[in-house]
Amino acid sequence: MPKFSFDPELSPQQNIERFLKHLEVEDHEMAALLRANLGKLSPLPTEPQERAAARKAFNQAVADSLDKLDKDT
């Protein structure tokens, strides 16, 4: 995958959108999977425990989606 870096001048949401658009070119299926589960992180909580719970929910949703893809193929 070509090098991608986040732009510190942009908001996190803008950087995520840029990353997903970049990923769509490289791996459309993965970009769609991440985009479909991104809501688990939004809005991102400010408290550390809530942020950890949101990341865990996102990671689990992505893992479940990958498992489903694997079973469907």
C-alpha positions in Angstrom: 0.0 0.0 0.0 1.4 3.4 -0.9 2.4 5.5 2.1 -0.4 7.4 3.7 -0.1 10.0 6.5 -2.6 12.0 8.4 -2.6 15.7 7.9 -2.3 17.5 11.3 -4.1 20.5 9.9 -7.3 18.5 9.3 -9.8 17.3 11.8 -9.8 13.6 12.8 -13.1 13.1 10.8 -11.5 14.7 7.7 -8.4 12.5 8.1 -10.5 9.3 8.5 -12.4 10.2 5.4 -9.2 10.8 3.4 -7.9 7.5 4.7 -11.0 5.6 3.7 -10.9 7.2 0.2 -7.3 6.2 -0.1 -8.0 2.7 1.1 -10.9 2.3 -1.4 -8.3 2.5 -4.2 -6.2 -0.2 -2.6 -8.8 -2.5 -1.1 -12.4 -1.5 -1.8 -13.8 -4.4 0.3 -11.8 -3.4 3.4 -12.7 0.2 3.0 -16.4 -0.6 2.9 -16.1 -2.9 5.9 -14.4 -0.2 7.9 -16.8 2.5 6.8 -19.8 0.2 7.7 -18.5 -0.1 11.3 -17.2 3.4 11.8 -20.3 4.4 13.7 -19.1 2.4 16.7 -16.4 5.1 17.2 -18.6 8.1 16.6 -18.9 10.3 18.4 -15.6 9.4 20.1 -16.0 9.6 23.9 -13.6 11.8 25.8 -13.3 9.6 28.9 -10.5 6.9 28.7 -12.7 4.0 29.7 -15.5 5.0 27.3 -12.9 5.4 24.5 -11.5 2.0 25.3 -15.1 0.5 25.2 -15.8 2.2 21.8 -12.5 0.9 20.3 -13.4 -2.6 21.6 -16.9 -2.4 20.1 -15.4 -1.2 16.8 -12.7 -3.9 16.8 -15.3 -6.6 17.6 -17.6 -5.4 14.8 -14.8 -5.4 12.3 -13.7 -8.9 13.4 -17.3 -10.2 13.1 -17.6 -8.6 9.7 -14.4 -10.3 8.6 -15.6 -13.7 10.0 -18.9 -13.3 8.1 -17.0 -12.5 4.8 -14.9 -15.6 5.4 -18.0 -17.8 5.9 -19.6 -16.4 2.8 -16.7 -17.3 0.5 
